[in-house]
C-alpha cells in the first residue's frame, strides 16, 4: 500500500507561479517513477510531467520551459514548479507513483497509485 499526499494547489493570476508537492509513504520500495497528471473539465487526464528514480524527466509539450519536476529521494517527495501559468493550465492535478518495467517510457505498469488531486485555477 502506497499513500500520496499532495499540497500546493490554489488560485493564481495568469503569469503567476505555484509549487506542488507530493509525499509518498507506505510500501514505496518498488516505485521507480513518479509524476503529475492533470484533468480539465471535459478533457481526458493527461501526463504533465514525470521523473524516474534515475532522474530522467518527461514533459508534456505545452508545459515545456514553464514547468519543472524534481524530487527529493530522502523525503520520498516530488515537486512540480509551475511558472508562467496560463488559464489553460487550470485543472485538477493528480500525483502518481508506480512501478514500470520501463520507467522512462511508462510501459509495463505493475503498480500504480494516485493522490486525491489538488485544484489549480489560473484566472484574472
N, C-alpha and C positions, 0 to 999 in steps of 0.2 A: 504494500500500500504506500502510495506517494501522495503527499498533500502539497499544494501550491497556493501560496498566499500572495496576492497582488496588492500593490499600493501605487499611488502617484497620479491616478486619473483626476480629471477635473475639467473645468471650462476655461478656455483662454481665447484671446482675440487672434485673428489672423496675424501671422508673423511671430507669434509667441512660442514658448517652449514648455515642455513637460518632460519629466523623467519618470518612467515606470519602473517598478521593481517587482521581482518575483522571487520569493524564497521557497526552496524545496526542502521538504523534510520527509522522514519515514525511510522506506526501503529504497534508497536512491542509488545504490551501488551499480545498478545496471544502466542508469541513464547515461547516454552518450551524445545527446543533442537536446538543446532547449531553444525555445523561440517564442515569438509573438505572432498571433493571428489577429485579424480584426473582421468584424462583420457590420456593415452598414445596413440600414433598413432597405429591404427589397433586393439585397445582394447576397451572394454566397460568401461564406467565410474564406478569407484569403490569407496566405502566409505573408507576413510583413517582413520579418527578419528572423534568422536562425543562426545559432552558433553551436559548434560541436565541442566535444571535450578536448579536441586538438586546436581549438580556437579558429577553425575555419568558419567564415561567415557567409551568409547569403542575404540579399536584399531584394524585395520586390522593386520593380523598375521605378515606380512612381515615388519611392522614398529614398532612392539612392542620392547621396550627397546631403540629405537632410536628417536622416535617422542614423543612429549608431547603436549597435548592440554590443554589449560587453558582459563579462561575467567575473565573479569573484569565487573561485573554486573553494576557498577556505570557508566561505559563508554559504555555499550552495545557492548562490543568488545570481540572477541575470538582470540586466538593466536594459532599458530602451530609452536612449536620449533622443527626444524628438524636437528638432529645431525648425524654424520657418514653417510653422504649421499652417495648413490651408483648410478651408471649410470642408473640402472633400476628404480630409483625414478623420472627420467625425465618424465615430463608430464605437462599438464595444470591443475592447481589446482583451484577448484571452492569452494567458500564459500557457505554454505547452512544454511538456518534458516527456522524453521517450527513449526507448532503445530500438535502434535500427540496425539492420545488417550492414547498411552503408549509411552512416550518419550524415555524410556530406551531401548525398542526394536524397536522403529520407526515403529510400527504397527498402522495403522489407521490415515494416514495423512489427515488433514483437510485444512491446509495452508502450502504452500511450496514456498520458494523464493530462488533465486540464484544470486550470483555475476557474473561478466563478465568473470572471470577466470584470472589467472596470471601464466605465464610460469616459470617453474623451470627446469633448464638444468644442469645436472651433467656430466661433461666430462673432459678429460685431455687436 
